[in-house]
């Protein structure tokens, strides 16, 4: 039986309700130290929440616009995300397609979260661009991925 996943506009309460998976433990800190952080994310960018039919928040994702042609993407996933991956991938692809006019979307993923790397490259068309050493508050390295509109292939020699 196909699991249902409803995609809704994110509200600050979603950040309190999501059970954050351990690979993204560093995501908890800004919400704990700044009570307005969730409000800022909801108001300053594009955000969506995936909610399972039992009310469990599966994931929250968003884009923060750096300027007219550039955005930083982010996502917070619950341990339940894997159960809803088949419903979540098309929803995220739809969001990315609706922002195809953005020249550059970048997102980072902790090296401690290998599933994210596969999703970003294989499912969403991002390419690795850089290693961000000791990037998060726990000191973990991240990989910076980008999705460039009308990208050309090039190679440094």
N, C-alpha and C positions, 0 to 999 in steps of 0.2 A: 504494500500500500504506500502511495506517495505521501510523504510528509508535507504539510502545508507550512509555508513561510510567508508572513505578511510583511511587506516593506512599507514603513511609515516614516513621516518626518520626525526627526529626533527631538526629544524634549529633555531638559536637564535631568529629570528623574531617571531616565534610561541609564545614565552613567552611574547612578547609585544602585540600580537594580541589576546591572550586568555582573555576572560572575566572571572575572577576568582570568583567562588561562595562565598557568604558571610561566609560560614562555614570554608573556608580556607583563610580568609583575611590575616592571618599571613604570608602566602606565598608571598605576594607582597614585603615585606621589603627587602629581599636579592637582588631582582632585581632592586629595587629603589636605594639602597645604594652602590651596586657594579655593574657597567656597564658590567663587564666581567663575571658575575655569569652565565648567560645563555650560554655563549661560553664554560665555564668550564664544565657545565653539559653535553653539547653536545659532547665535546671532551673526557671526562674522563670516560664515561660509555656507557651504552646502553640506547637509548631514542627512543620513538615513539610518534607520534601525530595522534590523530583521527580527521579527517576533514570531516564535513558534506558536502553534495552535493552543498549547497549554499555557501560554503567557510568558514562557522563558525567552529572555533576550539572548539571541544567538550571536549577534554582532552589531557593531555600530561603525559606520564609515563616513568619511567626509573629505571635502576639499576646502582648503584655505587658499584664497587667491592672493598671490604675491603682487601681481599687477595684471593688466588686461590679458596678457598672453602666457602667464605662468601660474601654476597652482602646486601646492604641496598636498599630497594625499595622505590619509592616515586611516587606520582601522584598528578596532579593538574587538577581539574575538573571545567568545566563551568556550569552555571545553566541549560544549554541545555542537559547535560549528560543523564538525565533520559529518554529523548526522544529516545536515541540511545543505551540504556542499552543492548538490545538483540543482537546488533551487536558488542558492546564493550566487553562483557564478553568472547565470544569465542576468540577474538583477544588477550586479556590479558592471557587467559588460554594457548594459543599457545606460547606466549612469555615465560611463566613460564615453560611449557613443554620443550622448547628448552634449558632451563638452569637447567634441572633436575640434572645435574652433580654437581651443587653448593649444598653443604651440608646444608647451612643455608641462608635463605633470611629473612630479618627482615624489618618491616615497622611499622610506628606509625600512629595513627589516633586520632585527637582531640576528646575529649568526647562531644564536641559541634557538632559533625558530625556523628550522629547515622547511617546514610545510609552507611557510609564507613565500620562500624563494621559488618554490615550484609553482605556486599559484600566480605570483607576479609575472614570471617569465612564460610559462606554458599556457595559462588561462587568460591572462590580461595583456600580453604583448609588451611588457616592460623589459628593458635591457639593463644589465648591471653597468654602472658608470664609475663608481668609486667605492673604496673602503673607508668607512668613517671610524677611526680608531677611538676606543673608549668613549663612545658616543652617548650612551644613555646613563642615567644616574647610578646604575649598578656597575658601570665601567665596562659594559659589553661593547664589542665592536658591532657595527651595523654595515650592511651593504646598501648603498644608494642606488636605486633603480630609477630609470626615466622612461617615459613614453613621449616620443617626439612626433608631432604631426608632420607628415610628409618628409620623414627622416630619410637622409641619404646614407648609404653605406660608405664608411671611410676607414682608413687605417693609418696609424702613425708609423713612420719608418725612421 
